[in-house]
Every structure is written in structure tokens, then in C-alpha cells.
Amino acid sequence: MTMTDLETSMATIIAVFQKYSEREGDKHKLKKSELRDLLHDELPDLMAHVKDQATLDSLMESLDTDGDAECDFQEFMTFISMVTVCCHEFFEHEDE
């Protein structure tokens, strides 16, 4: 059975999260170092605009809504959703 484009995209997001979250500690959460690696490897164009560690720390803190110093899948998806909305708005205005 072939997956649709959206199903494939969802499966890819889950697989990318797990690829990094399984490296150390709780395999269902990203430690700060795992999140940093994921962002640098999977979103290099976005990370080219992050110039310092303080910005990355601030991002991690804003994602960590439950205060456990890790990023769970729900927190990660909030981030992915926000970035996707920003990209959509950017390209929407570029067409005008």
C-alpha cells in the first residue's frame, strides 16, 4: 500500500525526531545537544541565521513548555508547525 504525500511527510517527521532522540537518554525526548544536531543537520538554511549559542538556548527554552530541559515530540511539533507557517507566509508574500 502506497502512502500519500502527507502520510509520507508525517512519517518522515517522526523518523527524523526518533533518529536524534534515540542517541542518548530518554529516547522519547531530545536533549539540548540532540536538538542542536537535528537543527544543524536537518534545517541548515534556518540555522545559518542563528549566529550564537544564546539564540539557540533561547529557542530551546521557549520550546521546553514543561520545563524538563528536554524537547518532547509535542514540543518539537509545535516548533515544526511554527517554522512551516512562517515558510508558508514567506512564500505566499513572495508570489504577490
N, C-alpha and C positions, 0 to 999 in steps of 0.2 A: 504494500500500500504506500503510495507516494504522499509525502506531506505537502501541504500548501506552503506558499512563501511565508505566510505569517507563522505557521506552525514551525517551520524551519528556523525562522528568526528567533522565536521563543526558545526553542531547543538550544540554539547557539548561545543565547544569553545565559541560560542555565549552565551549559557546559563550560563557558568561559569563567563564570563565577566559581564553579567547582574546581576547575583547573588550578586556580590560585588559592582558594580557601583550604584545599586539602594539603598544602605544603607543610604546614606546622600547626600545632594546637588544635583547637576546635575546627573540625572540617566543615562546619556549617556557618562559619564566620570568617571574615577577613581581618587579620591583624593589620596594623598600620603599614608594615613592610610589604605585606601581600597586596594591599590596596595600591600602594605606591607602584609596585611592579606591574600590576594589572593596568593601571592608568598609563604608565610609560610604554608598555608593550602593545596594548590594545587601542589606546587613544593618543598616539604620538603627536598628531597635529594639535589637539587640545592642550596637551602637556607642554608643547613648545611655548605656550603663552604663560605658563606657570614658572616664574623666574626664581622663586626662593622657597625654602623649606617652610617658612612661616605660612605661606599661602596654602601649601599642601596640608599643614597641620590644621589650619582653619577649616579647610574643606572637610577633613576627617572629623573634626569636632562637630561641624554642622550636620554631617550625615549620621553621627552617632546619637540618635534621638533617645536611646535608653541609657546612655552614659556608661556603657560597659567597656569603653575604649576599643571596641571592635565594630565591624560593619557586617550586620547580618544581611540575608538576602533581601528582606523587605526594605531595609535602609539603602542597599545597593540599587534596588529597582527604583526607588524614589529619585536617586541621582541620575540613573539612566533615563528615566522619564523626563526629568528637568532638562537634561542635555539634549534629548531628542526634540522636545518642544522648542528649545532655543534654536536648534538647527532648522527645524521646520519654519519658524518665523523668519530666520535669516534668508532662507531660500525663497520664501513667499514674497518678501520685500525685494529680493533681487530680480524677480520676474516682472516687477512693476516698471 
